[in-house]
Amino acid sequence: MPLRALKTHLIDTILPVWLKLAFDGDAAQFVEALVLDGSQTGSTVVRTRTAARQIYVFAHAYCQNAAPREALDKAQIAFDSLRSICWIPGERPGFARSYDRKASRVVDPEIDLYDQSCVLLALAWLFKATGNNLYKSIADETLAAIDTTLAADFGGWAETASGDLPRRQNPHMHFFEACLALWETDGSHGYVTRAHDIFALFQTHFYDPKCGLLREFFGPAWEISNEYGSDRIEPGHMAEWVWLIRKYEKLAKGNYAQLCSDLLAASQRCRNGSTVPFILDEVFDDGRISKNSRRLWPQTELLKAYIAEYVAQNDPINLTNARELAAQIMTEYLSHPPYGMWRDCFDGAGNFIATSIPGSSLYHLWTLVADLDLEGMEIERTNKGSVVQTTLAMPRVASM
Ligand SMILES: O=P(O)(O)OC[C@H]1O[C@@H](O)[C@@H](O)[C@@H](O)[C@@H]1O
């Protein structure tokens, strides 16, 4: 029962182990990454996005009754510390991109839409977990900062305050994710409007219907050109959009079944051989491999897409794919020492090549199981493979 095993492993083992090993009590902050033996002896620089994502995980897990003891306290302390160090007030406000958790000083003052988005996601769930209106008002302040500091021509937001190129879809995707979370947890008009705006941007610029692919990089007015790297495609993001669009579809009461099915098929094709269950980190739009490696996070996004498609369509193929991929993720990425950690990256030949255990992957693992309602998804089989419980009940997705 691989989906159940994965969910159990995440909640019973990975969350408590990570909370214990990756929270630096002296600095009141999570780490960017652990070194391969599971210790904190690496760099003390933390990206705002990584800190915010870990805060989000434990706040959301608290709401799902899945959090270890002290998780919400640590998430709140970490948010206080993040805000006190990284918030840059003034005419162009926002959260700085990274800081040194030991020295309590900003390292990279750039204001990046990606970081603001991860902070908003954390705030949505801190607000939901605690009911404290302070988090809601900081979310509104962050949204206003995005509109002020990252205002851009040609639709969407500038990805950075300095307006560097190429333009990127990825920060907009995470802004979309945060707006959906705030739509669900708070329902404020501003977040609903932004979610619609970003989805419109997806339809007009990010998704290229001519080739059925999601573009990552663009020119200043969303031009598609190899000069800006528009030929580089990330299969994990195509799967991630499937999961997000299925969430949006429910909130906005739309129907994007064909789009989701096309995106998932495009993502699935990006493998190094048809028998390999894992997708690659990056390919070119003509199918050539541009990065012959596979991190953990694209695999969790592919699994989320299979599950989202199964839940939306009750399509047994997606359930079979989900179970098989869950089993492979457990075996390849999650079953090695140090206990409760993950192996984050492999090369094309299957060699383990990660040099750290990045905290950003905890977010991908958690979002995989957060809404996973196993009822109807795991069927007991006898040793001979005959099905004991024969009906595939339509799974319920836990509401927030
Ligand atoms: O590369 P790090 O920061 O570990 O992030 C892990 C990945 O998270 C995903 O959500 C994507 O947005 C990727 O672009 C990103 O690479």
The ligand as a MOL file (V3000), in Angstrom:
LIG
                    3D

  0  0  0     0  0            999 V3000
M  V30 BEGIN CTAB
M  V30 COUNTS 16 16 0 0 0
M  V30 BEGIN ATOM
M  V30 1 O 15.8870 24.6350 -5.9110 0
M  V30 2 P 15.1540 24.7610 -4.6290 0
M  V30 3 O 15.1760 26.1160 -4.0800 0
M  V30 4 O 15.5280 23.7010 -3.6660 0
M  V30 5 O 13.6180 24.6010 -4.8990 0
M  V30 6 C 13.0410 23.4660 -5.2540 0
M  V30 7 C 12.0490 23.7150 -6.3530 0
M  V30 8 O 10.8070 24.1190 -5.8860 0
M  V30 9 C 9.8090 24.0800 -6.8690 0
M  V30 10 O 8.6230 24.4600 -6.3170 0
M  V30 11 C 10.1110 24.8680 -8.0300 0
M  V30 12 O 9.6930 26.1730 -7.8320 0
M  V30 13 C 11.5340 24.7750 -8.4550 0
M  V30 14 O 11.8530 25.8190 -9.2920 0
M  V30 15 C 12.4860 24.7450 -7.3250 0
M  V30 16 O 13.7470 24.4570 -7.7990 0
M  V30 END ATOM
M  V30 BEGIN BOND
M  V30 1 2 1 2
M  V30 2 1 2 3
M  V30 3 1 2 4
M  V30 4 1 2 5
M  V30 5 1 5 6
M  V30 6 1 6 7
M  V30 7 1 7 8
M  V30 8 1 7 15
M  V30 9 1 8 9
M  V30 10 1 9 10
M  V30 11 1 9 11
M  V30 12 1 11 12
M  V30 13 1 11 13
M  V30 14 1 13 14
M  V30 15 1 13 15
M  V30 16 1 15 16
M  V30 END BOND
M  V30 END CTAB
M  END
